[in-house]
Amino acid sequence: MRMLSVKTLTPIYALLLSASFAAWSQTPPPAPTFPKELRDQLQALRDAALTSDYAWHQLEHLTENIGPRPAGSPQAQAAAEYVAAEMRKLGLDVHLEPALVSHWIRGEEKAQLVEYPGQAPETTQRIVLATISGSSATPAEGITADVVVVHNFDELTALGHEKVAGRIVLFNVPYDERKALAGMAFEAYGEAVVYRGRGAKAAAELGAVASLIRSVGGADYRLPHTGYSVPAGIPAAALAAEDADLVEHLAAQGRVRMTLTLTPQSLPDVTGYNVVADLKGSEHPEQIVVVSGHLDSWDLGRGAIDDGAGVVISMATAELLQRLHIRPRRTLRVIAWMDEENGGGGNKAYAKTHVAEFSNHIAAIESDAGAGHPLGFYMKMPPAAIARLQPLLDILRPVGSTVFRSTPHSPGSDIDPLVEAGVPGIGIIQDGRKYFDCHHTAADTLDKVDPRELRENAAAMAVMGYALASMPDVLPR
């Protein structure tokens, strides 16, 4: 590297010194503050949330008394009626708003390897799998075909129609657990879930008779993960990670044939309901701040982390305000969305019904990333709006929710229509390192939720929701 002379350095240092002096001499802009009354109310909400088991008891009922809540099911209807009744008990103005939602039934699902290298005479090997929702049904007796294994779409394309047609395609694409443990669980999920979403369609276009994926998630305890996929006219399922590896190992040795039986039914859409519950504002009831989670779940588990937790911490926000006799300046709207998992019928219906009010929606919060410790908030809004919320960091410091992270995308799928219309969007950043271990599996049950962390989430939601509903001015858009 060429060395600089003293003559060259002197002007540089002079310039730096001049710039530094100019920076020191400037008066920094005043830090945003909240009125003392609002700060005191937010601290009271925080402290009350951290000692309340309201959210936990609500989650107990949703997950254990009502159970799994697939859209279109009797349990989903019962859950909507239950949440509405609980919000009415608190004195909120409650509406069950109809939405056309999907109605999908899993049916039978089984698979076995009927031919593979080294096979003992007159034996088969059972494969553990879960049907994914875009799947077509096999005949009742199932289908039997050779299995071809690929690791990405390029490999599938390279095989071409001749080597794919008439076969079962397995996309063996691991979920990156090391990335998840480093705090990038949703990035890891995004890399793998594209094969659940589009794998069947890509395989069908090359003549495959069925499409399989390695389950998208961690904790490899032979636990398959279900989910949504684009309908492609062929059967589609997710294999437990261990079974995906088994098939690949055997296929590397020679021919592998599988008998696959899946009998799902995609029934006509039915009427489900979003629960919309308003705690009317004292000064600007026409202005709305949404706190929300989705009420439906997959059928394998009981929907504790996905997303009963998001619903009950939203309910807890209203309960805390009513218990502490704190009235927001603007309307706080609790929404329990329906059909987030399998079509988004709930958010579509809300957008259609309330589009004329979107200009009066001040902000929308959604929690749909589990119940892990809340680290802070994802925010889709201008930097000036984020700056206005900085006082919340000190209030939430005892909770540990001290990160504001700007995102170019909506921080929640159900609030997406609002965010697309310019409404500031907020999502809670939950510790997701182990979230995808149970996500969309039979293990999504109440015991996976830590009561202390659920209280922390309730505190984060209540403080953010009430601040937005009671700040002197609305956020800039």
Residue pairs with C-beta under 8 A, 6 or more apart in sequence:
4 12
31 390
32 387
32 388
32 389
32 390
32 391
33 391
34 42
34 391
34 467
34 471
35 472
38 467
38 470
38 471
39 391
39 395
41 324
41 326
41 466
41 470
42 392
42 395
42 463
42 466
42 467
43 395
44 324
44 326
45 320
45 321
45 324
45 326
45 459
45 462
45 463
45 466
46 395
46 396
46 398
46 399
46 459
46 462
46 463
48 320
48 323
48 324
49 316
49 320
49 455
49 458
49 459
49 462
49 463
50 398
50 399
50 455
50 456
50 459
51 455
52 316
52 319
52 320
52 455
52 458
53 451
53 455
54 312
54 315
54 316
54 319
54 320
54 458
55 309
55 312
55 313
55 315
55 316
55 454
55 455
55 457
55 458
56 312
56 449
56 451
56 454
56 455
58 86
58 311
58 312
58 315
58 316
59 304
59 308
59 309
59 312
59 446
59 449
59 454
60 446
61 82
62 69
62 79
62 82
62 83
62 295
62 303
62 308
62 311
62 312
63 302
63 303
63 304
63 308
63 445
63 446
64 302
64 446
66 75
66 78
66 79
66 82
67 75
67 302
68 75
68 297
68 298
68 299
68 300
68 301
68 302
68 303
69 75
69 76
69 79
69 295
69 296
69 297
69 303
70 76
70 104
70 296
70 297
70 298
70 299
70 341
70 342
71 101
71 102
71 103
71 104
71 272
71 296
71 338
71 339
71 341
71 342
71 343
71 345
72 101
72 102
72 103
72 104
72 267
72 269
72 270
72 272
72 339
73 103
73 299
76 101
76 272
76 295
76 296
76 338
77 272
77 273
79 295
79 336
80 96
80 272
80 273
80 274
80 275
80 295
80 336
80 338
81 96
83 275
83 277
83 295
83 311
83 315
83 336
84 94
84 96
84 275
84 277
86 315
87 94
87 275
87 277
87 315
87 318
87 334
88 94
88 277
90 279
90 318
90 319
90 322
91 279
91 322
92 277
92 278
92 279
92 318
92 334
93 277
93 278
93 279
93 280
94 275
94 276
94 277
94 278
95 275
95 276
95 277
96 273
96 274
96 275
96 276
97 273
97 274
97 275
97 276
97 349
97 350
97 353
98 271
98 272
98 273
98 349
99 271
99 272
99 273
99 274
99 338
99 339
99 345
99 346
99 348
99 349
99 350
100 269
100 270
100 271
100 272
100 345
100 348
100 349
101 269
101 270
101 271
101 272
101 296
101 338
101 339
101 342
101 343
101 345
101 346
102 133
102 266
102 269
102 339
102 342
102 343
102 345
103 266
103 267
103 268
103 269
103 270
104 133
104 264
104 265
104 266
104 267
104 342
105 264
105 265
105 267
106 131
106 264
106 299
107 131
107 137
107 262
107 263
107 264
107 265
108 261
108 262
108 263
109 129
109 130
109 131
109 237
109 261
109 262
109 263
109 264
110 126
110 129
110 142
110 260
110 261
111 126
111 127
111 129
111 237
111 239
111 258
111 259
111 260
111 261
112 124
112 125
112 126
112 127
112 258
112 259
113 119
113 124
113 125
113 127
113 247
113 250
113 256
113 257
113 258
114 124
114 144
114 257
114 258
114 259
115 255
115 256
115 257
116 125
116 250
116 253
116 254
116 255
116 256
116 257
117 250
117 253
117 254
117 255
117 256
118 253
124 259
125 246
127 239
127 240
127 243
127 246
127 247
127 258
128 222
128 223
128 224
128 239
128 240
128 242
128 243
129 212
129 224
129 237
129 238
129 239
129 240
129 243
130 215
130 224
130 225
130 226
130 237
130 238
130 300
130 441
131 226
131 235
131 236
131 237
131 262
131 264
132 196
132 200
132 213
132 226
132 227
132 228
132 229
132 236
132 237
132 238
133 226
133 227
133 228
133 229
133 264
133 266
133 342
134 200
134 228
134 229
134 230
134 231
134 232
134 236
135 200
135 229
135 231
135 234
135 235
135 236
135 237
135 262
135 264
136 231
136 232
136 233
136 234
136 235
136 236
136 262
136 264
137 235
137 262
137 263
137 264
137 265
138 210
138 235
138 260
138 261
138 262
138 263
140 261
140 263
141 261
142 259
142 260
142 261
143 168
143 209
143 210
143 235
143 259
143 260
143 261
144 257
144 258
144 259
144 260
145 166
145 167
145 168
145 209
145 210
145 257
145 258
145 260
146 166
146 167
146 168
146 255
146 256
146 257
147 167
147 168
147 169
147 170
147 212
147 247
147 251
147 256
147 257
147 258
148 159
148 163
148 164
148 167
148 168
148 169
148 170
148 251
149 170
149 172
149 247
149 248
149 251
150 156
150 159
150 169
150 170
150 171
150 172
151 171
151 172
151 173
152 171
152 173
153 198
153 202
156 164
156 169
156 171
156 202
156 203
156 206
157 206
159 206
160 206
161 206
161 207
164 203
164 206
164 207
164 208
165 206
165 207
165 208
166 207
166 208
166 209
167 208
167 209
168 208
168 209
168 210
168 211
168 212
168 258
168 260
169 199
169 203
169 206
169 208
169 210
169 211
169 212
170 212
170 213
170 214
170 239
170 244
170 247
170 248
171 195
171 199
171 211
171 212
171 213
171 214
172 214
172 244
172 245
172 247
172 248
173 191
173 192
173 195
173 213
173 214
174 192
174 214
174 241
175 188
175 189
175 192
175 214
175 215
175 216
175 217
175 218
175 241
175 436
176 188
176 191
176 192
177 188
177 218
179 185
179 187
179 188
180 188
180 189
180 218
180 432
180 433
180 434
180 436
181 433
183 432
183 433
185 432
185 433
185 435
185 436
186 369
186 432
188 436
189 216
189 217
189 436
192 214
192 216
193 216
193 227
195 213
195 214
195 216
196 213
196 216
196 227
196 228
196 229
196 238
197 228
197 229
197 230
198 229
198 230
199 211
199 213
199 229
199 236
200 211
200 229
200 230
200 231
200 232
200 234
200 236
201 230
201 232
202 211
203 210
203 211
203 232
203 234
204 211
204 232
204 233
204 234
208 234
209 234
209 235
210 234
210 235
210 236
210 237
210 260
211 232
211 234
211 235
211 236
212 236
212 237
212 238
212 239
212 244
213 236
213 237
213 238
213 239
213 244
214 238
214 239
214 241
214 244
214 245
215 223
215 224
215 225
215 238
215 239
215 240
215 241
215 244
215 441
216 225
216 227
216 238
216 436
216 440
217 225
217 436
217 437
217 438
217 439
217 440
217 441
218 434
218 436
218 437
219 434
219 437
219 438
219 443
220 240
220 241
220 242
222 240
222 241
222 242
222 243
223 240
223 441
223 442
223 443
224 237
224 238
224 239
224 240
224 441
225 238
225 436
225 439
225 440
225 441
226 238
226 298
226 299
226 300
226 440
226 441
227 238
227 298
227 341
227 440
228 341
228 342
228 343
229 236
231 266
235 260
235 262
236 262
237 260
237 262
239 247
247 256
247 258
250 256
269 345
272 296
272 338
272 339
272 345
272 346
273 338
274 335
274 336
274 337
274 338
274 346
274 349
274 350
275 295
275 334
275 335
275 336
276 333
276 334
276 335
276 350
277 318
277 333
277 334
277 335
278 288
278 331
278 332
278 333
278 334
279 318
279 321
279 322
279 327
279 328
279 331
279 332
279 333
279 334
280 331
281 287
281 327
281 328
281 329
281 330
281 331
281 332
281 469
282 327
282 328
282 329
283 329
283 330
284 329
284 330
284 331
285 330
285 331
286 331
286 360
287 330
287 331
287 360
287 362
287 474
288 330
288 331
288 333
288 357
288 360
288 361
288 362
289 328
289 330
289 331
289 332
289 333
289 361
289 362
289 363
289 364
289 365
289 465
289 468
289 469
290 333
290 335
290 361
290 363
290 364
290 365
290 366
290 415
290 418
291 314
291 317
291 318
291 332
291 333
291 334
291 335
291 365
291 461
291 465
292 310
292 311
292 314
292 334
292 335
292 336
292 337
292 364
292 365
292 366
292 367
292 412
292 414
292 415
293 307
293 308
293 309
293 310
293 311
293 312
293 313
293 314
293 336
293 337
293 366
293 367
293 368
294 307
294 310
294 311
294 336
294 337
294 338
294 339
294 340
294 341
294 346
294 368
294 414
295 307
295 308
295 311
295 336
295 337
295 338
296 303
296 337
296 338
296 339
296 340
296 341
296 342
296 346
297 303
297 306
297 307
297 308
297 341
297 444
298 306
298 341
298 440
298 444
300 440
300 441
300 442
300 444
301 438
301 440
301 441
301 442
301 443
301 444
301 445
302 308
302 444
302 445
302 446
303 444
304 371
304 444
304 445
304 446
304 448
304 449
305 370
305 371
305 435
305 438
305 439
305 444
305 448
305 449
306 341
306 368
306 370
306 439
306 440
306 444
307 340
307 367
307 368
309 367
309 370
309 371
309 449
309 454
309 457
310 366
310 367
310 368
311 336
312 454
312 458
313 367
313 454
313 457
313 458
313 460
313 461
313 462
314 334
314 335
314 336
314 367
314 461
315 334
315 336
316 458
316 461
316 462
317 332
317 334
317 458
317 461
317 462
317 465
317 466
318 332
318 334
320 326
320 458
320 462
321 327
321 328
321 332
321 462
321 466
326 466
328 466
328 469
328 470
329 469
329 470
329 471
330 362
330 468
330 469
330 470
331 469
332 465
332 466
332 469
335 350
335 414
337 346
337 347
337 350
337 414
338 345
338 346
339 345
339 346
340 346
340 347
340 368
340 413
340 414
344 413
344 414
346 414
347 413
347 414
347 415
347 416
347 417
348 417
350 414
350 417
351 417
351 418
354 361
355 421
358 418
358 421
358 422
358 423
361 418
361 421
361 423
362 423
362 424
362 468
362 469
362 474
362 475
363 381
363 423
363 424
363 425
363 426
363 468
363 475
364 412
364 415
364 418
364 419
364 423
364 424
364 425
364 426
365 412
365 415
365 425
365 426
365 427
365 428
365 461
365 464
365 465
365 468
366 411
366 412
366 413
366 414
366 415
366 425
366 426
366 427
367 412
367 427
367 428
367 430
367 457
367 461
368 412
368 413
368 414
368 427
369 427
369 428
369 429
369 430
369 432
369 435
370 430
370 431
370 432
370 435
370 439
371 430
371 448
371 449
371 450
371 453
371 454
371 457
372 430
372 431
372 432
372 433
372 434
372 435
372 450
372 453
373 400
373 430
373 431
373 453
373 456
374 399
374 400
374 401
374 428
374 429
374 430
374 431
374 453
374 456
374 457
374 459
374 460
375 400
375 401
375 402
375 403
375 429
375 430
375 431
376 396
376 401
376 402
376 403
376 404
376 405
376 428
376 429
377 401
377 403
377 404
377 405
377 411
377 426
377 427
377 428
377 429
377 460
377 464
378 405
378 406
378 407
378 411
378 426
378 427
378 428
378 429
379 385
379 386
379 389
379 404
379 405
379 406
379 407
379 411
379 424
379 425
379 426
380 406
380 407
380 408
380 409
380 410
380 411
380 419
380 424
380 425
380 426
381 406
381 424
381 425
381 426
381 475
381 477
382 476
382 477
383 406
384 476
385 424
385 475
385 476
385 477
386 404
386 406
388 471
388 473
388 475
388 476
389 404
389 464
389 467
389 475
390 404
392 463
392 464
392 467
393 402
393 404
395 463
396 402
396 459
396 460
396 463
399 456
399 459
399 460
399 463
400 456
401 428
401 429
401 456
401 459
401 460
403 429
405 429
407 427
410 416
410 419
410 420
410 425
411 419
411 425
411 426
411 427
412 419
412 425
412 427
415 423
415 425
418 425
419 425
422 477
423 477
424 475
424 477
426 464
428 457
428 460
428 461
430 457
431 453
437 443
438 444
438 445
438 448
468 475
